[in-house]
Amino acid sequence: MITVGRLAKRFGLSRSTLLYYDSIGLLRPTGRSAKGYRLYSEDDAARLEKICLYRQTGLSLDEVLVENRFS
């Protein structure tokens, strides 16, 4: 499992971006640590990779949300 900070760094994003993605339901963490920290799986990382690719092609977050509901 990967912390929010490490996952953000891995993809060149800010921690607050991932927290925002969680708040809008785009990328929810798989679990939480004993202290309540968000923990992401490799499946979550793969989903974030897809999200980043969609964003690079110019899709808005609303469009990415819709796309992820059907994939």
N, C-alpha and C positions, 0 to 999 in steps of 0.2 A: 504494500500500500504506500501511496505517495502523499505527502502533505501538500496543501494548497500552494505554499511558497515554492516548493521544488517543482511542482507541475507547471506553475506559471513561468519559472525560470527556464524550464525545459523547452517551452514553446515561445519564449521571448515576450511574454505577456506580463502585465502587472497582476499582483495578488488581488487588487480591487476589481480587476476585470473578471477574474474567476468568481469572486464573491458576487458580483453583479449577475453573471451567468447563472449562478445558483438561485439568486433572488427572483429571476424571471423564469426559472424552470428549464433553462437551456442545457445546463450541465449540473446535475446534482451529484454530490459525492456519494460513493457507495457506502461509506460508513463514517464513524466518528471514533476518535481515540477515547481512552478513559477520561481524559481531561476535556473532551468535547471538541477537539480539533477535527476539521474536515479531513477525510482520507479518501483518496482516489485510487481506483484499480487501474490495471493496464487497459481494460475495456473502456474505462472513462477516458484514459489518455487517447485511445484510438478514436473515440467520439470527438474529443477536443481537436484532434488532428483534422477530422472531417469538417468540423465547424470552422477551423482556420482556413481550410481550402475553400469553403463556401464564401467566407468573408473576402478572401483574396480575389475571387472572381467577381466581386462587387455586390453580392447579395446583402440585403439589409438584415438586421437581427430578426425582424419580423418574418422575413422570408426563410431564414435559417430555422427559426422555430417551427414554421409550417413544414419545411422539408424534413426535419428531424422527427416530427410526429408520424410520418409515413415511412420512415426508413428503419 
